[in-house]
Amino acid sequence: MSKLSAEAKVGLLVIVGSVVLLVMTFAVGKYQFGEQRGYILQAAFDSVAGLDTKSSVRMAGVKIGVVEKVELEDSRARVTLRIDPEVQILRGTEAMVKTMGLLGEKYVEFVPVKHGRPQPPSPDGSPYFKGGERVQSTVSPSDVDKLVNQLSAIADDIKQVTASLSQVFGTERGARSMEDILGDLRQTTANVKEFSSALRSDGGELIMRLNELVASLNGVVGDNRDNFKVTMENIKEASKSAELALASIENATKKIDRGEGTIGKLVNDDSMYNNIDSAAKGISDYTSRAERLKTIIGFRGEYHFPQSQTYASLELKPRPDQYYLIEITSDPFGKYSRTETTTTPGGTVVSETYEDKFVFSVEFAKRWGNLAMRLGIIESTGGIGADYYAFGDRLKFSLESWNFNSKQPQNENAHVKATANYSLGKTLFVNAGYDNFLNKDRAAPFVGIGLRFDDEDLKYLLGSIPIPK
């Protein structure tokens, strides 16, 4: 029975490792085959910014389902939810879009109905939602722009109040009005004194009656002297407090008019509002760019009869028609060395060796319809490439060339590689082709298998990893 060569063993190990990685990916990601469990509910929101498919659905913090689809319905966002079959949701429950923590992922939270609130009628009389129904009560997430507008309105109101206080207490007109009131009080007191003198000299019996009345009042005052003292002390304390309050208000309004303090800056200085508005716009612009940037991570193994290579790639896609590709691979012919040894008499022995070495690729790609062109560094040398997509991007034909100035024996021509890549699903793909076919001593067919994960897959996989408390 023939034994497997070392190269065949390495290729078999790569294929087995890829299969194990595929099985672990489906196990960790909790992918399901066949008919999915649970029932479907729908909800419409004014905005679901940041909510993606596979986001969790929770009630009281416990996960009860996932977001299956997010699509546009008229001018609102329609969200399709798949709820676990053992979970029952009362009618009238609100569906809210919330954020996990301060900067966490978005998810849908069901808030149970409050006691005493009337329940909407149901066709079959059941108090719980059935599959295919729509949740009518929804709450969209808060908007940063609305918060900034509310802060601006509050600042305008404060500015109007401080302006009114300044007109009443901080102007010369207000001071003159207070002086006029005090002058009137002095004149009234003088008139009372004159009237009492007239009564004392000419009042006769009236004066006597008044004296008796005063004596009676004196008796009352004497009997309640202690109470009057307490009352007067309270009045004095109240008047002092009122004076201090008026002084504080006057001092605060003067500071606000001069632009001192936080409120003064808000009222008199527009730069703080402009800074808040600029910061909000910057945050909105940054989050928009971050949402547009797509990241794709891929792993694949290729068996080049009889050699094998393993690839790890990172694809950054700021726009649908262009992307950047970064790739690392192990090349069995990566390092070439030649040694000449002189023997006697006059002979020369040439020794050539190749070593496995990691090489890298950094490429920029631009796409026009089904055709894409690539330019950059391919396996540590300058190169170019072209891709043609078919069947909704499930099938891709690639042709790439590099290493145009090779000095290696039996590898003088440029390295040209032709590949056909077919996606079996969103994550798994297979490829095959012919490598280095311009150099017949290095030319070899190859087959391979690989995995590809985009933003949604990475978010779901990272969210599924348990974090120790």
C-alpha positions in Angstrom: 0.0 0.0 0.0 1.5 3.4 -1.1 2.1 6.1 1.5 1.0 9.7 1.2 3.8 12.2 0.3 4.5 15.1 2.6 2.9 17.5 0.3 -0.3 15.5 0.1 -0.4 15.3 3.9 -0.1 19.1 4.1 -2.9 19.6 1.6 -5.1 17.1 3.4 -4.4 18.9 6.7 -5.4 22.2 5.1 -8.7 20.8 3.9 -9.5 19.1 7.2 -8.7 22.3 9.1 -11.0 24.3 6.8 -13.8 21.9 7.4 -13.3 22.0 11.2 -13.3 25.9 11.0 -16.5 25.8 9.0 -18.2 23.5 11.5 -17.1 25.7 14.4 -18.3 28.8 12.6 -21.8 27.4 12.2 -21.8 26.2 15.8 -20.6 29.5 17.3 -22.8 31.6 15.0 -25.8 29.4 15.8 -26.7 29.0 12.1 -29.8 26.9 11.4 -30.7 24.8 8.5 -34.2 24.1 7.3 -37.3 25.9 8.6 -36.6 28.4 11.3 -38.3 28.2 14.7 -40.6 30.9 16.1 -43.3 33.2 14.8 -43.1 36.5 12.9 -44.2 40.0 14.1 -43.8 43.3 12.3 -43.4 46.8 13.6 -43.0 50.2 11.9 -40.7 52.9 13.2 -40.0 56.5 12.1 -36.2 55.7 12.3 -34.1 52.6 13.0 -30.6 54.1 12.5 -28.0 51.5 13.6 -30.4 48.6 13.8 -29.3 45.7 11.5 -30.5 42.2 10.7 -29.6 39.6 13.3 -29.9 42.2 16.1 -31.4 40.9 19.2 -35.0 41.3 20.4 -35.4 41.5 24.2 -38.0 41.8 26.9 -36.9 42.8 30.4 -33.3 42.4 29.2 -33.8 38.7 28.2 -33.2 37.8 24.5 -36.5 36.5 23.0 -35.7 36.6 19.3 -33.8 38.3 16.4 -34.4 41.0 13.8 -34.9 39.1 10.5 -35.4 41.9 8.0 -35.3 45.8 7.9 -36.9 47.4 4.9 -38.5 50.7 3.8 -42.3 51.0 3.8 -43.5 54.4 2.4 -41.5 56.9 4.6 -41.1 54.6 7.6 -38.9 51.6 8.5 -40.7 48.2 8.6 -38.9 45.7 10.9 -39.6 42.0 10.7 -39.0 40.2 14.0 -38.8 36.4 14.7 -39.9 35.6 18.2 -39.1 32.4 20.1 -42.1 30.0 20.0 -42.3 29.7 23.8 -42.6 33.5 24.3 -46.0 35.2 24.4 -46.3 38.9 24.1 -49.4 40.8 25.4 -51.3 43.0 23.1 -50.6 46.7 23.6 -46.9 46.1 24.4 -44.7 48.8 23.1 -41.7 48.0 20.8 -38.8 50.4 21.3 -35.4 50.7 19.6 -32.7 50.9 22.3 -28.9 50.9 22.6 -26.9 48.3 24.6 -24.9 50.6 27.0 -23.6 53.9 25.9 -22.1 53.0 22.5 -23.3 49.4 22.1 -25.3 47.8 19.4 -29.0 48.7 18.8 -31.7 46.2 19.6 -35.5 46.0 19.9 -37.0 46.0 23.4 -40.6 45.0 24.2 -42.0 47.0 27.1 -45.1 45.3 28.7 -48.4 47.1 28.8 -49.2 49.1 32.0 -51.9 48.0 34.3 -55.2 49.7 33.7 -54.5 50.7 30.1 -57.2 49.4 27.7 -56.1 46.5 25.4 -56.7 46.6 21.6 -59.3 44.1 20.4 -58.1 40.9 18.7 -59.9 38.8 16.0 -59.9 35.6 18.1 -60.2 37.1 21.5 -56.6 36.1 22.6 -54.7 38.6 24.8 -51.4 37.7 23.0 -50.0 38.5 19.6 -50.2 35.8 16.9 -47.8 35.2 14.0 -48.0 37.7 11.2 -49.6 40.5 13.2 -48.2 44.0 13.5 -47.2 45.8 16.7 -49.0 49.1 16.6 -47.3 50.9 19.5 -43.6 51.7 18.7 -41.1 54.2 19.9 -38.1 55.3 17.8 -34.7 56.2 19.2 -33.8 59.7 20.3 -32.1 62.0 17.8 -29.1 64.1 18.7 -30.2 67.0 16.4 -33.5 67.2 18.3 -31.6 67.4 21.6 -29.5 70.3 20.3 -32.6 72.2 19.0 -34.2 71.8 22.5 -31.1 73.1 24.2 -31.1 76.1 21.8 -34.8 76.8 22.6 -34.0 76.7 26.4 -31.1 79.1 26.0 -33.4 81.6 24.2 -36.0 81.4 27.0 -33.3 82.0 29.7 -32.0 85.0 27.7 -35.5 86.5 27.6 -36.0 86.0 31.4 -32.6 87.6 32.3 -33.3 90.5 30.0 -36.6 91.2 31.8 -34.9 91.0 35.2 -32.2 93.3 34.1 -34.8 95.9 33.0 -36.6 95.8 36.3 -33.7 95.8 38.8 -30.6 96.9 37.0 -31.6 100.2 35.4 -31.7 103.9 36.6 -35.4 104.0 35.9 -36.1 101.2 38.4 -34.0 103.0 41.1 -35.9 106.2 40.6 -39.2 104.4 40.9 -38.1 103.0 44.3 -37.1 106.5 45.4 -40.5 107.9 44.4 -42.3 105.2 46.5 -40.2 106.1 49.6 -40.9 109.8 49.1 -44.7 109.1 49.0 -44.4 107.1 52.2 -42.6 110.0 54.0 -45.3 112.5 52.9 -48.1 110.2 54.1 -46.4 109.9 57.6 -46.1 113.7 57.8 -49.8 114.0 57.0 -50.8 111.6 59.8 -48.7 113.5 62.3 -50.4 116.8 61.4 -53.8 115.1 61.6 -53.1 113.8 65.1 -51.9 117.2 66.3 -55.1 118.7 65.1 -57.1 116.1 67.0 -55.2 116.7 70.2 -55.8 120.4 70.2 -59.4 120.6 68.9 -60.9 117.2 69.2 -62.3 117.4 72.7 -64.4 114.4 73.4 -63.0 112.6 70.3 -59.6 112.9 71.7 -60.9 111.5 75.0 -62.4 108.5 73.1 -59.2 108.1 71.2 -57.3 108.1 74.5 -59.6 105.4 75.9 -59.1 103.4 72.7 -55.4 103.8 72.9 -55.5 102.8 76.6 -57.4 99.7 75.6 -54.9 99.0 72.8 -52.1 99.4 75.2 -53.6 96.9 77.5 -54.0 94.4 74.6 -50.4 95.1 73.6 -49.2 94.6 77.1 -51.0 91.3 77.5 -49.6 90.1 74.1 -46.2 91.8 74.2 -44.2 88.6 73.9 -46.2 87.4 70.9 -45.8 90.8 69.2 -42.0 90.6 69.8 -41.8 87.2 68.2 -43.9 88.4 65.3 -41.8 91.4 64.8 -38.6 89.4 64.8 -40.1 87.1 62.2 -41.0 90.1 60.1 -37.5 91.5 60.4 -36.0 88.1 59.4 -38.3 87.9 56.4 -37.5 91.4 55.3 -33.7 90.6 55.6 -34.2 87.5 53.5 -36.1 89.4 50.9 -33.4 92.1 50.7 -30.7 89.4 50.3 -32.8 87.6 47.6 -33.3 90.9 45.7 -29.6 91.7 46.0 -28.6 88.2 44.7 -31.0 88.5 41.8 -29.7 91.9 40.9 -26.1 90.7 41.2 -26.9 87.6 39.0 -28.6 89.7 36.3 -25.6 92.1 36.2 -23.2 89.1 35.7 -25.5 87.7 33.0 -25.5 91.0 31.2 -21.7 91.1 31.4 -21.5 87.6 30.0 -20.0 86.1 33.1 -20.7 82.5 34.2 -22.2 79.6 32.2 -25.7 81.2 31.8 -24.1 84.5 30.8 -22.0 82.8 28.1 -25.0 80.9 26.8 -27.1 84.1 26.6 -24.6 86.6 25.3 -22.0 84.4 23.5 -23.1 82.5 20.3 -19.8 80.6 20.1 -20.9 78.0 22.7 -24.0 77.3 20.7 -21.9 77.1 17.5 -19.5 74.7 19.2 -22.3 72.4 20.3 -23.9 72.5 16.8 -20.5 71.8 15.2 -19.8 68.9 17.6 -23.2 67.4 16.8 -22.6 67.7 13.1 -19.2 66.2 13.4 -20.5 63.2 15.4 -23.3 62.8 12.8 -20.8 62.9 9.9 -18.4 60.4 11.6 -21.2 57.9 12.3 -22.5 58.2 8.7 -19.0 57.4 7.4 -18.5 54.6 9.8 -21.9 53.1 8.8 -21.0 53.3 5.1 -17.6 51.5 5.5 -17.9 47.8 5.1 -15.3 45.3 6.4 -14.9 41.7 5.0 -12.5 39.2 6.6 -11.6 36.0 4.6 -9.6 32.8 5.1 -8.9 30.2 2.4 -6.6 27.3 1.7 -5.5 26.2 -1.8 -3.8 23.0 -2.8 -1.4 23.5 -5.7 -0.5 20.0 -6.8 1.7 19.1 -4.9 2.2 22.4 -2.9 -0.3 24.1 -0.6 -0.9 27.8 0.4 -3.0 29.4 3.1 -4.4 33.0 2.7 -5.8 35.5 5.2 -7.4 38.7 3.7 -9.0 42.0 4.9 -11.2 43.9 2.5 -12.2 47.5 3.3 -15.1 48.9 1.2 -15.8 52.6 1.7 -18.0 52.7 -1.4 -19.8 50.0 -3.4 -17.6 50.6 -6.5 -14.2 50.6 -4.8 -12.4 48.7 -2.1 -8.9 48.1 -0.6 -7.5 44.5 -0.3 -4.9 43.5 2.2 -3.7 39.8 2.1 -1.1 37.6 3.7 -0.1 34.2 2.4 2.7 31.6 2.9 4.6 31.0 -0.4 6.6 27.8 -0.6 8.9 29.5 -3.2 9.0 32.7 -1.2 12.8 32.8 -0.6 15.3 31.6 -3.3 19.0 31.1 -2.7 21.8 30.0 -5.0 25.2 28.7 -3.9 28.2 27.9 -6.1 31.0 25.7 -4.7 34.3 25.3 -6.5 35.7 21.8 -6.4 39.1 20.4 -7.6 40.2 20.2 -10.2 38.3 23.3 -11.6 34.8 22.1 -11.1 31.8 24.1 -9.8 28.8 22.7 -7.9 25.6 24.8 -8.0 23.1 24.4 -5.2 19.6 26.1 -5.4 17.1 26.1 -2.5 13.7 27.5 -1.9 12.2 28.3 1.6 8.6 28.9 2.7 8.1 32.6 3.4 5.2 34.9 4.3 4.4 37.4 1.5 1.8 40.2 1.5 -0.5 42.0 -0.9 -1.9 45.5 -0.8 -4.2 46.4 -3.7 -6.7 49.2 -4.6 -9.7 48.0 -6.7 -12.2 50.0 -8.8 -15.4 48.4 -10.2 -17.4 49.4 -13.3 -20.5 47.2 -13.5 -19.5 43.6 -13.6 -15.8 44.4 -14.2 -13.2 45.4 -11.6 -9.6 46.3 -12.0 -6.9 46.0 -9.2 -3.5 47.6 -8.9 -0.9 47.5 -6.2 1.5 45.0 -4.5 0.7 41.3 -5.1 2.8 38.8 -3.0 5.4 41.4 -2.1 6.0 42.6 -5.8 4.2 45.0 -8.1 1.2 43.6 -9.9 -2.2 44.1 -11.6 -5.4 42.1 -11.7 -8.9 42.0 -13.1 -12.1 40.4 -11.9 -15.4 39.7 -13.7 -18.6 39.0 -11.7 -21.6 37.0 -12.8 -24.9 35.6 -11.5 -25.4 38.3 -8.9 -21.7 38.2 -7.7 -21.9 34.5 -6.8 -19.4 33.6 -9.5 -16.1 35.6 -10.0 -13.4 35.0 -12.7 -10.0 36.5 -11.8 -6.8 37.0 -13.7 -3.8 38.6 -12.0 -0.1 39.0 -12.8 3.0 40.0 -10.8 6.8 39.3 -10.4 7.6 40.8 -13.8 11.4 41.0 -13.2 12.0 37.5 -11.8 15.7 36.2 -11.8 14.9 32.8 -10.6 15.7 29.8 -12.8 12.7 28.2 -14.5 10.7 31.2 -13.4 11.9 34.0 -15.6 8.4 34.9 -17.0 5.8 36.9 -15.1 3.7 35.0 -12.6 0.1 34.8 -14.0 -2.8 33.2 -12.1 -6.3 32.4 -13.3 -9.0 31.7 -10.8 -12.7 30.9 -10.7 -14.5 31.5 -7.4 -18.0 30.3 -6.6 -20.0 31.3 -3.4 -22.0 28.4 -1.9 -23.7 30.7 0.5 -23.0 34.0 2.3 -20.0 32.6 4.2 -18.6 29.6 2.4 -17.0 29.6 -1.1 -14.8 27.3 -3.2 -12.3 28.1 -6.0 -10.2 26.5 -8.6 -7.8 27.5 -11.4 -4.3 27.4 -12.9 -1.3 29.1 -11.3 1.9 30.4 -13.0 1.0 29.0 -16.4 3.6 31.1 -18.2 6.4 29.1 -16.5 5.9 25.5 -17.4 8.2 24.1 -14.7 6.2 25.9 -12.0 2.7 25.7 -13.6 0.2 23.8 -11.5 -3.6 23.5 -11.2 -5.2 24.1 -7.8 -8.4 23.8 -5.8 -9.4 25.5 -2.6 -12.1 26.3 0.0 -12.6 29.3 2.2 -14.8 31.4 4.5 -15.8 35.0 4.3 -17.3 37.2 7.1 -18.9 40.7 6.6 -19.8 43.4 9.2 -23.1 41.7 10.2 -21.5 38.3 10.7 -18.6 39.7 12.8 -21.1 41.7 14.9 -23.2 38.7 15.5 -20.2 36.4 16.3 -18.7 38.9 18.7 -22.0 39.5 20.3 -22.4 35.7 20.8 -19.1 35.4 22.7 -19.7 35.2 26.5 -18.0 38.0 28.5 -16.9 37.0 32.0 -18.3 39.3 34.7 
